């Protein structure tokens, strides 16, 4: 994709015109500076590839944190008409319902800073991290896994992890309906059984953060966020169970692609008509994996809460830990959206993109309906993260979607090269951030230089009117997988 | 002609180009390269053996299935492979003996999690008297 073939529509929006097999154009939210980084890899070609899929409504969208993925770009959104469109496991990704949750506390930064090593160490030991991590809770048998797949976060609450109030603050109340555990392979069950309540590896993390700036006092107060207090971010997903389901269903949809005569430019875009048996099976399996991920983050929250209570010797009331919001950023959902004055029932694929519903949406809990949906945008482990809210304009332009993070700019090889001869732990410690990691390569590959500037990403979406900034957080302590 | 492995500069994931003079050597080298992304192979003793048999309709897919099976040994049995032998291969089938041992948290320092072998840019090509296998792994 050459820079010349892309049209600048405004200071924050670019268009890949509809050409050749593309059914719709591609729209990219980015500033001129971010666009230069976006041109460095193959992600724009991937936007154009997604625009070729049957039933796509309006445009293939890219958020400013877009980067080269496999099949779909990471930071991509595509809404497919439910009757004529397709669903693609590659448009959701291997880590189904990878997502983020934000918890608020009554703790102040001043009281916590001297104890940050104890807290990070405590969490590191109580929440299993790293490859194939397991053993947070007793290994589930097949029956229990099935219940998790059907109930999601509700299963965790019924089993003593958190309170039922939490369900109000999770996308879809922590349970996607019409999950189908019957179409899931034994391998996926096996991989899921020991991994509930584990963080995993790669870019997954738990972060203890300081609420550094408030941009909207009223909304921050409604969300329980106060400057100078401590908050916690959790980033993880459906673990091996989700990876296996994606793998299994790419095979199914590769066959479906041939069976239904769908032309795709990349095998990883394998898809099936949403209404076909293959499409319905994948939807059911994906929802089940999403429920596993909601339960996973719910269990991890409870493990963190019990660690904080023990290390700090506090009562739950004094700690005041409460879920602010839990979002999915690798998922496909059937939603109703209006596009150019016409109502569509669409399957919105968000791969490395979050839902960002505006005020008044019936899908939001009563407490948040007047302000809009919280949007969580974590940055890299050395800089900052944002809490924003969705807007009416998001509903009009992006099928209620926004960015999900900073987005990588360096490959893992490049990051490792750049980290050579540097002590990243010390560099982060100098910046007041205490980090513990399980994987040997994790810190180098996930170094701050490997990511775009998250502030620039968030500011672009705010400039576009898709989200509104509420608060900025800076890290104090990080647990990486 | 030497068998060698080259890492691709993929932004979010890890990709490899593997070069070899024959298909069995290519599959074997790609398998070891995959495991090396996860763990130092010198630390994995060839204490146990497993027989792997994989089938697929075409060579690209066979290549992916083979690598996926090696990864599955770790994901499902926590079995790490350090040696691959007796590779028998045609365009739709591969069998091999793989040697390794169960994952030991103390002795095996895991570098990173490998989620899955993707289909993006997947391919086995014969170019200039050698085979090139390309694959990208979701990490």
Contacts between the chains, C-beta under 8 A, distances in Angstrom:
chain1	res1	chain2	res2	distance
A	41	B	10	7.9
A	41	B	11	4.7
A	43	B	11	7.5
A	67	B	11	4.5
A	67	B	12	5.7
A	68	B	10	6.3
A	68	B	11	4.2
A	68	B	12	6.3
A	69	B	12	5.7
A	69	B	13	7.5
A	69	B	120	7.8
A	70	B	13	6.5
A	70	B	118	4.0
A	70	B	119	7.4
A	70	B	120	3.4
A	70	B	121	7.9
A	70	B	136	5.7
A	70	B	138	6.5
A	71	B	118	7.4
A	71	B	119	7.5
A	71	B	120	5.7
A	74	B	12	5.6
A	90	B	118	8.0
A	90	B	119	7.8
A	93	B	138	7.6
A	94	B	115	4.7
A	94	B	116	4.9
A	94	B	118	7.9
A	94	B	138	4.7
A	95	B	115	6.7
A	95	B	138	7.9
A	130	B	110	6.4
A	130	B	113	7.5
A	131	B	38	7.3
A	131	B	110	4.4
A	131	B	112	7.2
A	131	B	113	4.4
A	132	B	74	7.1
A	132	B	75	7.1
A	132	B	78	6.2
A	132	B	103	7.0
A	132	B	110	7.9
A	132	B	113	7.7
A	187	B	72	7.2
A	187	B	76	6.3
A	190	B	76	5.8
A	191	B	75	5.8
A	191	B	76	6.8
A	200	B	113	6.3
A	201	B	110	7.9
A	201	B	112	6.1
A	201	B	113	3.3
A	202	B	112	6.6
A	202	B	113	5.5
A	202	B	115	7.8
A	202	B	139	5.5
A	240	B	75	5.7
A	243	B	75	8.0
A	243	B	115	4.5
A	243	B	116	5.1
A	243	B	138	7.5
A	244	B	75	7.6
A	246	B	116	6.8
A	247	B	68	7.0
A	247	B	116	5.0
A	250	B	119	6.5
A	254	B	119	7.6
A	266	B	119	7.6
A	266	B	120	6.1
A	267	B	119	3.8
A	267	B	120	7.4
A	267	B	122	6.6
A	268	B	118	5.6
A	268	B	119	4.5
A	268	B	120	4.2
A	270	B	119	7.2
A	408	B	11	5.0
A	408	B	12	5.2
A	409	B	11	7.2
A	410	B	11	7.5
A	411	B	8	7.9
A	411	B	9	4.4
A	411	B	10	5.7
A	411	B	11	5.5
A	412	B	13	7.9
A	412	B	14	5.9
A	412	B	139	7.2
A	413	B	7	5.2
A	413	B	9	6.0
A	413	B	14	8.0
A	414	B	9	6.5
A	438	B	110	7.8
A	439	B	110	6.2
A	439	B	111	6.3
A	439	B	112	5.1
A	439	B	113	7.0
A	440	B	109	5.3
A	440	B	110	7.1
A	440	B	111	5.1
A	440	B	112	7.8
A	441	B	111	4.5
A	441	B	112	4.9
A	442	B	112	6.5
A	445	B	112	6.9
A	481	B	113	7.0
